[in-house]
């Protein structure tokens, strides 16, 4: 930022801390591919320390318009049992409330500490002034919900099971109401008036090329439904200032490579030819109108 900070309109230091820490150190889905609760606890804490350190350093350079971007996933109890409700509560605390609690409340949820506190680094609770460095806005990355049931075994003894809703190419349920709920929760419980942005929202789709065009009607419907949820949040008082679709282009999707296509523009990964999909043209028309 000492080199390029004067050209940056806005900066968030770290994207999706849950993926960096829990998904990569507890579930082993991304690098470094660990399944180690001690490493998980420390990664979750240290990624927030890194966020706070970066915010402080950028402030010292005179930079403004600095934010935090977290990813969110709606935790839906798989059935009406008290056990599933408790499991969903643990899932929500780990996935959604841990990082937001650290940044905006300078504390971690008890439902997470009951499993991770023994593995956190010495003096972890003295780091909250660093972690909770004030930010100017908050970004929400949202795609789906998970249906959570109890699982035998050690903490957090929960598991995601397949749900009944229509799914994307990723196998993720399409649940626009979750975006509304997270915008409103963020505003009411955490940011309390700060500008909010939907920094990622979109879907992976098969997107076959037929007669030279890509008619991705499922993506058009997904985006429209989530935009309606975002508009509903604005009407209910949330200071939502922007909405970004993931993604403009088909991309290299973490450990999944090039198989899953999220883009508004189709990319031939052999020739690099780009073809705007129906979703691109539809969104363009919406914006023009």
Helices and strands as residue ranges (DSSP letters): G 5-7, E 11-15, H 17-18, I 19-23, H 24-25, H 37-60, E 66-77, H 82-92, I 93-97, H 98-100, I 101-105, H 110-116, G 117-119, G 124-126, H 128-131, E 137-150, E 158-161, H 177-185, I 186-191, E 195-200, H 217-235, E 240-243, G 254-256, E 265-267, E 274-276, H 278-288
